[in-house]
Amino acid sequence: MEIFALTILSVLAFIGLTYLASSFFSSAKIKMSNMGYKLIIYAPEHSCSGLECLVRQLYLDRIPERLMTDGKVYLMIPEGETEAYRIATALKKVYPLEVLPVANNILYDIKEGY
């Protein structure tokens, strides 16, 4: 009976040490392979309700790492969207996020058919 208990404890200890080692190596920061790409997201008007969820989900799913970007998400918020800008500044404290000014002459207007 004693041998059986020692065998069970040894197996559980081995599983625990294996799990500890795998979690340690997976949590170690992997150097981002920056290929020069930048992930730019244009937040349309009145989209502040889903903005925080979008940014959190991007980093939870490691999208910038998978797309081989520089690790930042560049966010373009339309002028006058103070609530979305407030959310973005709060998220900048947690995630590598950059808020870009909207250049209307660069973006195409869908209504004009460009």
Residue pairs with C-beta under 8 A, 6 or more apart in sequence:
30 65
32 64
32 65
32 68
32 69
32 70
32 71
33 68
34 68
34 69
34 70
34 71
35 68
35 69
36 70
37 67
37 68
37 69
37 70
38 69
38 70
38 72
38 74
39 58
39 63
39 64
39 67
39 69
39 72
39 73
39 74
40 74
40 75
40 76
40 100
41 54
41 73
41 74
41 75
41 76
42 76
42 102
42 107
43 51
43 75
43 76
43 77
43 78
43 81
43 84
44 78
45 78
45 81
46 81
47 84
48 81
48 83
48 84
48 87
51 84
51 87
51 88
52 87
52 91
55 73
55 75
55 88
55 91
55 95
55 97
56 91
56 95
58 64
58 73
59 73
59 95
64 70
64 71
64 72
64 73
65 71
71 96
72 96
72 97
72 98
73 95
73 96
73 97
73 98
74 97
74 98
74 99
74 100
75 88
75 97
75 98
75 99
75 100
76 99
76 100
76 101
76 102
77 84
77 85
77 88
77 99
77 102
78 84
78 102
79 102
85 99
88 97
88 99
89 99
91 97
92 98
92 99
108 114
